[in-house]
Amino acid sequence: MSAISNLTIPALLHARASADPDREALIVHGGGSGAFGATSGALTFAEWARGAAEVARGLAGRGVRRGDRVGLVFGNGDWIDYAVAFCGVTAAGAVAVPLSDRLADGEIRTALSHAGATTVLRAGDLPLPGGPEPEPPAPGDIAQILLTSGTTGRAKGVAATHANLTYGHGGRRRSFAHSTHLAHAFPIGTNAGQTMLVTALDAHPVTVTLPRFTPGRFAAMIENYHAGTVFLVPAMAVELLAAEVADRHDLSCVRLLGSAAAPLPGPVAARLCTAFPRAAIVNYYTSTESYPAQTIMMYDPDRPGSVGQAVGGGTVRIGTAEGEPLPPGTVGEVWLRSPAAPRSYWRDERASGAVFRDGWVRMGDLGRIDDEGYLYLVDRESDVIKSGAFKVSTLHVEETAHECPGVREAAAFGVPHPTLGMSVALALVGSVTPQEMRLFLADRLAPHERPARVLLMEALPRNHAGKIDKRLLREGAR
């Protein structure tokens, strides 16, 4: 396969439907209501291709043309209809704007307005009345716009072409060939969710998901389908461990457990090794802006904190904010590059110029690379706490806190201090007390790294992608 893919999403689906028409592509465990897969909760490749073609013609009949933006507002129980709608929008030559129906109405309106969406589809809108055959897209056409908080603060849309989305797909070898089923619970409207959708078009295993994540339901789904590959976010991993699902479910079928969307603390990875005894625990480091550029790290207790090396022909480097390379071992900005067609911010040249440079993508993280090319994150640039003359890594504080018995989750963040400017605060979920935590950290953190405030919470605030919302933590600690 060439560095820049010459495929489109419709072409990828057509090829798979021709090769495996009756093979199941996607299953919603305990769901399946809607226009497609309504009785079985499963969708074959032939049904997927046929449904996408119907949606494409229906959109053409509504006047949707090549390049028009179409909002897709769906819930996780609607994964089958959503998958058909997404491929239908792209088959119409239009641009999909995927959004979770769990977003606030104002967030949905803002995203649709930013993308300039002329049409919006929801699960209840399918199927669509027929129309003319639409003009197909080209590999360089934009296929989707994903809403993200970005690396520069305010929410913005990240545009990806067909060539970007299909990069690495369409070859003779199908990924995850060790599995008959691949399980995940990523939300619609996230980069992780979109990655699973495109993976379902081309991978060997059947993709299985569920309408709503709970530890018990997710573990039961894994056991029921003997899923050999599982993808989750760290928050889900923490919940699975806290619920002790391995005591009630046989998870020995899992050979690969991938964590994405946020850093996976080393102590959590170590406990996952016990809960999933036959699985390789793998951390994937990427972003909505940089994908498919990524680093991958199989859990290695001898390399705590590393997020691995670049894969898939990609490259990682440490540089200045302007992208100039820094010497090995130096802490600086993390930049990733992939051979795939790059992404960009939708109609925002100024923001794009600060993040996308000659194929390189600025991740918004600080890190370093060791002599063997392993990347270590120091912190999110926006999360570094400047306390007096010191800079404190919240990732380091969190990693250390996770080592304390009784800690389920930990999030470090900065709060105002009258003389230091900022000091460290630590929010915890678990059975440990603030005093116990301070005693635990006393000889493990430097004085400027130790939290001035320790807050106990029932749950950490998260956005719809499962990432901890430190803005809300800072506001709540004032």
C-alpha positions as CSV (number, residue, x, y, z in Angstrom):
1,M,0.0,0.0,0.0
2,S,1.3,3.5,-0.9
3,A,2.0,6.0,1.8
4,I,-1.0,8.1,0.8
5,S,-4.1,5.8,0.6
6,N,-6.0,5.9,-2.7
7,L,-9.1,4.4,-1.1
8,T,-12.3,6.0,0.1
9,I,-14.7,4.9,2.8
10,P,-17.3,3.7,0.3
11,A,-14.7,1.8,-1.7
12,L,-13.5,0.1,1.5
13,L,-17.0,-1.0,2.4
14,H,-17.7,-2.1,-1.1
15,A,-14.6,-4.3,-1.2
16,R,-15.5,-5.9,2.1
17,A,-19.1,-6.5,1.2
18,S,-18.0,-8.2,-2.0
19,A,-15.5,-10.4,-0.2
20,D,-17.6,-11.3,2.9
21,P,-21.3,-10.4,2.2
22,D,-22.8,-12.6,4.8
23,R,-20.2,-12.1,7.5
24,E,-21.3,-10.1,10.5
25,A,-19.5,-6.8,10.7
26,L,-20.9,-5.1,13.8
27,I,-23.0,-6.3,16.8
28,V,-24.6,-4.2,19.5
29,H,-24.8,-6.4,22.5
30,G,-28.2,-6.0,24.2
31,G,-29.2,-3.4,21.5
32,G,-30.0,-3.2,17.9
33,S,-33.2,-1.2,17.7
34,G,-33.6,1.0,14.6
35,A,-33.8,0.8,10.9
36,F,-30.9,-1.7,10.4
37,G,-30.2,-4.8,12.4
38,A,-33.4,-4.2,14.3
39,T,-34.2,-7.9,15.1
40,S,-30.8,-9.4,15.7
41,G,-28.7,-6.5,16.8
42,A,-26.2,-7.5,14.2
43,L,-25.2,-6.1,10.8
44,T,-23.6,-8.0,7.9
45,F,-21.3,-6.4,5.4
46,A,-23.9,-6.8,2.6
47,E,-26.6,-5.1,4.8
48,W,-24.1,-2.4,5.7
49,A,-23.3,-1.7,2.0
50,R,-26.9,-1.9,0.9
51,G,-28.1,0.4,3.7
52,A,-25.3,3.0,3.1
53,A,-26.2,3.1,-0.6
54,E,-29.9,3.8,0.4
55,V,-28.8,6.6,2.7
56,A,-26.6,8.1,0.0
57,R,-29.4,8.1,-2.5
58,G,-31.8,9.5,0.1
59,L,-29.4,12.4,0.9
60,A,-29.0,13.1,-2.8
61,G,-32.8,13.3,-3.0
62,R,-32.8,15.9,-0.2
63,G,-30.3,18.0,-2.2
64,V,-27.2,17.1,-0.4
65,R,-24.2,17.4,-2.7
66,R,-20.5,16.6,-2.6
67,G,-18.8,18.5,0.1
68,D,-21.9,19.4,2.1
69,R,-21.7,18.7,5.8
70,V,-24.2,16.4,7.4
71,G,-24.6,16.2,11.2
72,L,-25.0,12.7,12.7
73,V,-26.5,12.8,16.2
74,F,-26.7,9.2,17.6
75,G,-26.5,7.4,20.9
76,N,-24.4,4.4,21.7
77,G,-27.4,2.1,21.4
78,D,-27.7,3.2,17.7
79,W,-24.2,2.0,16.6
80,I,-25.6,-0.1,13.7
81,D,-27.8,2.7,12.3
82,Y,-24.9,5.2,12.9
83,A,-22.4,3.0,11.0
84,V,-24.8,2.8,8.1
85,A,-25.5,6.5,8.2
86,F,-21.8,7.5,8.3
87,C,-20.9,5.3,5.3
88,G,-24.0,6.6,3.5
89,V,-23.0,10.2,4.1
90,T,-19.5,9.6,2.7
91,A,-20.9,7.6,-0.2
92,A,-23.0,10.7,-1.1
93,G,-19.7,12.6,-1.3
94,A,-20.7,14.6,1.8
95,V,-18.8,15.2,5.0
96,A,-20.0,13.5,8.2
97,V,-20.1,15.4,11.5
98,P,-20.4,12.7,14.2
99,L,-21.9,13.8,17.5
100,S,-23.0,11.9,20.6
101,D,-26.6,12.5,21.6
102,R,-25.4,12.8,25.2
103,L,-23.9,16.2,24.4
104,A,-25.8,19.2,25.7
105,D,-28.1,20.7,23.1
106,G,-26.0,23.9,23.0
107,E,-22.8,21.9,22.3
108,I,-24.6,20.1,19.4
109,R,-25.8,23.4,18.0
110,T,-22.4,25.0,18.2
111,A,-20.7,22.0,16.5
112,L,-23.2,21.9,13.7
113,S,-22.9,25.6,13.2
114,H,-19.1,25.5,13.2
115,A,-19.1,22.8,10.6
116,G,-21.8,24.6,8.5
117,A,-24.0,21.5,8.5
118,T,-26.9,21.8,6.1
119,T,-28.6,18.5,7.1
120,V,-28.9,16.6,10.4
121,L,-29.7,12.9,10.7
122,R,-30.7,11.1,13.9
123,A,-31.6,7.4,14.4
124,G,-35.3,8.0,14.0
125,D,-34.8,9.6,10.6
126,L,-33.7,6.3,9.0
127,P,-34.5,4.9,6.4
128,L,-34.6,7.8,3.9
129,P,-36.8,8.0,0.8
130,G,-34.8,7.2,-2.3
131,G,-33.2,9.6,-4.7
132,P,-30.7,9.8,-7.6
133,E,-27.3,8.1,-7.6
134,P,-24.9,10.6,-6.0
135,E,-21.4,11.6,-7.3
136,P,-18.9,9.4,-5.4
137,P,-16.1,11.1,-3.4
138,A,-12.3,11.2,-4.1
139,P,-9.6,10.0,-1.7
140,G,-8.6,13.6,-1.1
141,D,-12.1,14.8,-0.2
142,I,-12.9,15.5,3.4
143,A,-14.9,12.6,4.9
144,Q,-15.5,13.7,8.5
145,I,-15.2,16.6,10.9
146,L,-14.8,15.6,14.6
147,L,-15.3,18.0,17.5
148,T,-12.4,18.2,19.8
149,S,-11.1,20.4,22.6
150,G,-7.9,20.5,20.6
151,T,-4.4,21.3,21.8
152,T,-5.0,25.0,22.0
153,G,-8.1,25.2,24.3
154,R,-11.4,26.0,22.7
155,A,-13.4,23.4,20.9
156,K,-12.8,23.1,17.2
157,G,-13.5,20.7,14.3
158,V,-10.8,18.4,13.0
159,A,-11.2,17.5,9.4
160,A,-10.0,14.2,8.0
161,T,-10.0,13.1,4.4
162,H,-10.9,9.7,3.0
163,A,-7.2,9.0,2.4
164,N,-6.5,9.7,6.1
165,L,-9.2,7.5,7.4
166,T,-8.4,4.5,5.1
167,Y,-4.6,4.7,5.5
168,G,-3.3,1.2,6.5
169,H,-6.5,-0.5,5.4
170,G,-7.5,-2.4,2.3
171,G,-4.5,-4.7,2.2
172,R,-4.4,-8.5,2.0
173,R,-3.8,-8.9,5.7
174,R,-6.6,-8.2,8.1
175,S,-5.8,-6.7,11.5
176,F,-6.4,-8.5,14.8
177,A,-6.4,-11.9,13.1
178,H,-6.0,-13.6,16.5
179,S,-9.6,-12.7,17.4
180,T,-13.1,-13.7,16.3
181,H,-14.5,-10.7,18.1
182,L,-13.2,-7.2,19.0
183,A,-15.0,-5.6,22.0
184,H,-15.1,-1.8,22.8
185,A,-17.4,0.7,24.5
186,F,-16.1,4.0,22.9
187,P,-18.7,6.7,22.4
188,I,-20.0,7.8,19.0
189,G,-18.5,11.2,18.1
190,T,-15.0,10.5,19.5
191,N,-11.8,9.7,17.6
192,A,-11.5,6.4,19.4
193,G,-15.1,5.5,18.3
194,Q,-14.4,6.5,14.7
195,T,-11.2,4.4,14.7
196,M,-13.3,1.4,15.8
197,L,-15.8,2.1,13.0
198,V,-13.2,2.1,10.3
199,T,-11.5,-0.9,11.8
200,A,-14.8,-2.8,11.6
201,L,-14.8,-2.2,7.9
202,D,-11.5,-4.0,7.4
203,A,-10.4,-6.0,10.4
204,H,-10.7,-9.8,10.8
205,P,-12.9,-9.9,14.0
206,V,-16.5,-8.9,14.3
207,T,-16.8,-5.6,16.2
208,V,-19.1,-5.8,19.2
209,T,-20.1,-2.9,21.5
210,L,-23.0,-2.1,23.9
211,P,-25.4,0.7,24.5
212,R,-24.0,1.8,27.8
213,F,-20.8,0.8,29.6
214,T,-21.0,-0.7,33.1
215,P,-18.2,-3.0,34.4
216,G,-20.5,-6.0,34.6
217,R,-22.1,-5.6,31.2
218,F,-18.8,-5.1,29.5
219,A,-17.1,-8.1,31.2
220,A,-20.2,-10.2,30.4
221,M,-19.9,-9.1,26.7
222,I,-16.3,-10.1,26.6
223,E,-17.0,-13.5,28.0
224,N,-20.1,-14.1,25.9
225,Y,-18.3,-13.4,22.6
226,H,-14.9,-14.8,23.7
227,A,-13.4,-11.5,22.5
228,G,-9.7,-11.8,21.8
229,T,-9.2,-8.1,21.4
230,V,-10.6,-5.4,23.8
231,F,-10.3,-1.6,23.6
232,L,-11.1,0.8,26.5
233,V,-10.2,4.0,28.1
234,P,-8.3,4.1,31.5
235,A,-11.5,5.2,33.3
236,M,-13.2,2.0,32.1
237,A,-10.2,-0.1,33.2
238,V,-10.4,1.5,36.7
239,E,-14.1,0.6,36.9
240,L,-13.5,-3.0,35.8
241,L,-10.8,-3.4,38.4
242,A,-12.8,-1.8,41.2
243,A,-15.8,-4.0,40.4
244,E,-13.6,-7.1,40.5
245,V,-15.2,-8.5,37.4
246,A,-12.4,-11.0,36.9
247,D,-13.8,-12.9,40.0
248,R,-17.2,-13.4,38.2
249,H,-16.3,-13.6,34.5
250,D,-13.8,-15.6,32.5
251,L,-11.6,-13.0,30.8
252,S,-8.9,-15.5,29.7
253,C,-10.0,-15.2,26.1
254,V,-8.5,-11.7,25.8
255,R,-5.1,-11.7,24.0
256,L,-4.8,-7.9,23.5
257,L,-6.2,-5.2,25.8
258,G,-5.7,-1.8,24.3
259,S,-6.0,1.5,26.3
260,A,-6.5,4.7,24.4
261,A,-7.6,8.4,24.8
262,A,-5.7,9.1,28.0
263,P,-2.5,8.0,29.8
264,L,-2.8,4.6,31.5
265,P,-1.1,4.7,34.9
266,G,1.5,2.0,35.5
267,P,-0.1,0.6,38.7
268,V,-3.4,0.3,36.8
269,A,-1.7,-1.5,33.9
270,A,-0.1,-3.9,36.4
271,R,-3.5,-4.8,38.0
272,L,-4.9,-5.3,34.5
273,C,-2.3,-8.0,33.9
274,T,-3.8,-9.9,36.8
275,A,-7.4,-9.4,35.7
276,F,-6.6,-10.3,32.1
277,P,-4.0,-13.1,32.6
278,R,-3.4,-13.9,29.0
279,A,-3.5,-10.5,27.5
280,A,-0.9,-8.1,26.4
281,I,-1.7,-4.7,27.9
282,V,-1.0,-2.0,25.3
283,N,-1.2,1.7,25.6
284,Y,-1.9,3.8,22.5
285,Y,-0.8,7.4,22.4
286,T,-2.4,9.6,19.7
287,S,-4.9,12.4,19.3
288,T,-7.8,13.5,17.2
289,E,-5.4,15.8,15.3
290,S,-2.6,13.4,14.8
291,Y,-4.3,10.1,14.0
292,P,-3.1,7.7,12.5
293,A,0.2,8.9,13.8
294,Q,0.7,7.2,17.2
295,T,3.1,5.5,19.6
296,I,2.4,2.1,21.1
297,M,3.7,0.7,24.3
298,M,3.2,-2.9,25.6
299,Y,3.2,-2.6,29.4
300,D,6.7,-3.0,30.7
301,P,7.4,-2.5,34.5
302,D,11.0,-1.7,33.6
303,R,9.9,1.3,31.6
304,P,7.3,3.0,33.9
305,G,5.7,6.0,32.3
306,S,6.7,5.3,28.7
307,V,4.1,5.5,26.0
308,G,6.3,3.6,23.5
309,Q,7.7,4.1,20.1
310,A,6.2,5.4,16.8
311,V,4.6,2.7,14.6
312,G,3.1,2.3,11.2
313,G,5.9,4.2,9.4
314,G,5.3,7.2,11.7
315,T,7.9,9.3,13.6
316,V,8.0,11.0,17.0
317,R,10.3,13.9,18.0
318,I,10.8,16.4,20.7
319,G,11.0,20.0,19.6
320,T,10.2,23.6,20.4
321,A,6.8,25.1,20.1
322,E,7.8,26.1,16.6
323,G,8.7,22.5,15.7
324,E,12.5,22.9,15.8
325,P,14.1,19.6,17.0
326,L,15.7,19.4,20.4
327,P,18.6,17.1,21.5
328,P,17.8,13.5,22.8
329,G,16.9,13.5,26.5
330,T,15.7,17.1,26.4
331,V,12.2,17.9,27.7
332,G,10.2,19.7,25.1
333,E,7.1,19.6,22.9
334,V,5.9,16.3,21.6
335,W,5.4,16.2,17.8
336,L,4.1,13.2,15.8
337,R,4.1,12.5,12.0
338,S,2.5,9.9,9.9
339,P,2.9,9.0,6.2
340,A,-0.9,9.3,5.9
341,A,-2.6,12.4,4.5
342,P,-2.6,14.9,7.4
343,R,-5.7,16.3,9.2
344,S,-6.4,20.0,9.8
345,Y,-8.7,22.3,11.8
346,W,-11.8,23.0,9.8
347,R,-11.7,26.5,8.4
348,D,-9.3,27.7,11.0
349,E,-5.9,28.5,9.3
350,R,-4.5,30.3,12.4
351,A,-5.1,27.3,14.8
352,S,-4.0,24.9,12.1
353,G,-0.7,26.8,11.7
354,A,0.0,26.4,15.4
355,V,-0.5,22.6,15.4
356,F,0.1,21.3,11.9
357,R,3.6,21.9,10.4
358,D,4.9,20.1,7.3
359,G,3.3,16.9,8.2
360,W,4.1,17.1,11.9
361,V,1.4,17.5,14.5
362,R,2.0,19.3,17.8
363,M,0.5,17.2,20.5
364,G,0.2,19.8,23.2
365,D,2.2,17.5,25.6
366,L,5.7,17.9,27.0
367,G,7.9,14.8,26.9
368,R,11.3,13.4,26.3
369,I,12.7,10.5,24.2
370,D,15.4,8.1,25.6
371,D,18.3,6.7,23.8
372,E,16.3,3.8,22.4
373,G,13.5,5.9,21.0
374,Y,10.9,5.4,23.8
375,L,8.7,8.4,24.4
376,Y,8.0,9.5,28.0
377,L,5.3,12.1,28.7
378,V,6.0,14.8,31.3
379,D,2.6,16.5,31.2
380,R,0.0,18.2,29.2
381,E,1.5,21.7,28.5
382,S,-1.7,23.3,29.8
383,D,-1.6,21.1,33.0
384,V,2.0,21.8,34.2
385,I,1.8,23.5,37.6
386,K,4.2,26.4,38.0
387,S,4.8,26.5,41.8
388,G,7.3,29.1,42.8
389,A,10.5,28.4,41.0
390,F,9.5,24.9,40.1
391,K,7.4,23.2,37.4
392,V,5.4,20.2,38.6
393,S,4.3,17.4,36.4
394,T,0.7,16.4,37.2
395,L,1.3,13.0,35.5
396,H,4.1,12.2,37.9
397,V,2.0,13.1,40.9
398,E,-0.9,11.0,39.6
399,E,1.3,8.0,38.8
400,T,2.8,8.1,42.3
401,A,-0.6,8.5,44.0
402,H,-1.9,5.4,42.1
403,E,0.7,3.3,43.8
404,C,-1.0,3.9,47.2
405,P,-3.3,1.1,48.3
406,G,-6.9,2.0,48.2
407,V,-6.6,4.5,45.4
408,R,-8.9,3.9,42.4
409,E,-8.4,7.2,40.6
410,A,-6.2,10.3,41.0
411,A,-6.1,13.6,39.3
412,A,-3.6,16.4,40.1
413,F,-4.2,20.0,39.2
414,G,-3.1,23.5,40.1
415,V,-4.9,25.8,42.5
416,P,-4.0,29.5,43.3
417,H,-1.5,30.1,46.1
418,P,-0.8,33.6,47.7
419,T,3.0,33.3,47.5
420,L,3.9,30.5,45.1
421,G,1.4,31.5,42.5
422,M,0.1,27.9,42.2
423,S,0.2,24.8,44.4
424,V,-0.7,21.2,43.8
425,A,-4.1,19.8,44.6
426,L,-5.0,16.1,44.3
427,A,-8.5,14.7,43.8
428,L,-8.9,11.1,44.8
429,V,-11.5,8.3,44.4
430,G,-11.1,5.4,46.7
431,S,-10.8,4.3,50.3
432,V,-7.7,6.2,51.3
433,T,-7.9,9.3,53.6
434,P,-6.2,12.6,52.9
435,Q,-3.9,12.0,55.9
436,E,-2.9,8.6,54.6
437,M,-2.2,10.0,51.2
438,R,0.0,12.7,52.6
439,L,2.0,10.2,54.6
440,F,2.3,7.9,51.6
441,L,3.6,10.7,49.4
442,A,5.9,12.3,52.0
443,D,9.0,10.3,50.9
444,R,8.0,9.7,47.3
445,L,7.5,13.3,46.1
446,A,9.7,16.4,46.4
447,P,8.3,19.1,48.7
448,H,7.1,21.3,45.8
449,E,5.3,18.2,44.3
450,R,3.4,17.3,47.4
451,P,-0.3,18.3,47.3
452,A,-1.3,21.2,49.5
453,R,-4.9,20.0,49.2
454,V,-6.2,16.5,49.0
455,L,-9.9,16.2,48.0
456,L,-11.9,13.0,48.2
457,M,-14.6,12.5,45.5
458,E,-17.1,9.9,44.6
459,A,-16.2,10.2,41.0
460,L,-13.9,12.4,38.9
461,P,-15.6,14.7,36.3
462,R,-15.1,13.5,32.7
463,N,-16.1,14.6,29.3
464,H,-18.0,12.4,26.9
465,A,-14.8,10.9,25.6
466,G,-13.9,9.7,29.1
467,K,-11.1,12.2,29.8
468,I,-10.8,13.8,33.2
469,D,-12.1,17.4,33.0
470,K,-9.5,19.3,35.1
471,R,-11.2,22.6,34.3
472,L,-14.1,21.5,36.4
473,L,-11.8,20.2,39.1
474,R,-10.1,23.6,39.3
475,E,-13.4,25.4,39.4
476,G,-14.7,23.2,42.2
477,A,-11.6,23.6,44.3
478,R,-11.8,27.4,44.4
